[in-house]
């Protein structure tokens, strides 16, 4: 297993996307990229912690490559808008790849370079703080909420249409 850490807006959205990919063993929402140790959702939401809402993915590179994960990441959020994804605004919603190796760094920089005006931060991974339990598996447990219907459903639909060959059978 290998690890990937991405921030692409609300972690409920990114978790829902990556949970559906073949070769992904686990997806955990949390916080990374900031200065505060053990931040809470409220700390991150205030903007004072420096952290982004992020996901940490454990994946089998024999089933899905890091390049494939990057392709899905860049296609399912807006990497050209600083500190914003739709109506979610603030540095905690920034686009970022937190690399775990020199190879991941190189691949992330190459993927970012293909996108005109991309503002995605490419930074070395330092620490990941798991989100509170009520954030875990949020979309699957709360599909009826307005946020899930208006924001996450379209992202999942795009994944299913654009990356059929990478989606696990349900």
Protein Blocks (a to p, Z undefined) as FASTA:
>chain_A
ZZddddebjfklmmmmmmmpghiabdcdddehiabehiafklmmnomnopacdddddddf
klocfklmmmmmmmmccfkbghiahjbgcjklcccdddfbfklmmmmmmmmmmpghiabd
cdddfbdcdddfklgoklmmmmmpmklmmmmmmmmmmmmmmmmmmpccZZ
